[in-house]
Amino acid sequence: MKYNVTDVFDVVMNNRETAWRSDLEKTEIISEKKFREVFKNGNVTEFYMTKLEPNTFYQFEMKNKFFEGTWEGCFKKIAEEETEIIFSEQIEIFNFGIYLLSFFVLNLKKIQKTYVSDLVSYLGKIKGD
């Protein structure tokens, strides 16, 4: 994406300002390393930060009533105003019925696409694009 790695990382890390996320109702900060996201569909997911390397890597554990897992974000400076991001998730779904429903209800690729699209739009607004 055509934004500075520091700007991208700062937006992703800032769990206090998430109005740019089209999928969220609100974010609740529990502690410095723990937060909760309340989605517009009513689902709630809790997150616990496990690793942080400024401008390069962000990792947290996540859990809700359907699954638990790990999310990782890698941030690579390509040029002064260009950043490569790689977001990945590994999840374990709690039961087979939820696993089957997940193909229809829990579309992780769509969730990630929405997140990245919202991120790019927000960065464009704050950078004046």
Sequence and secondary structure as in RCSB ss.txt:
>XXXX:A:sequence
MKYNVTDVFDVVMNNRETAWRSDLEKTEIISEKKFREVFKNGNVTEFYMTKLEPNTFYQFEMKNKFFEGTWEGCF
KKIAEEETEIIFSEQIEIFNFGIYLLSFFVLNLKKIQKTYVSDLVSYLGKIKGD
>XXXX:A:secstr
  S HHHHHHHHH TT  TT TTEEEEEE SSSEEEEEETTS EEEEEEEEEETTTEEEEEEE SSEEEEEEEEE
EEEETTEEEEEEEEEEEESSHHHHHHHHHH  HHHHHHHHHHHHHHHHHHHHT 
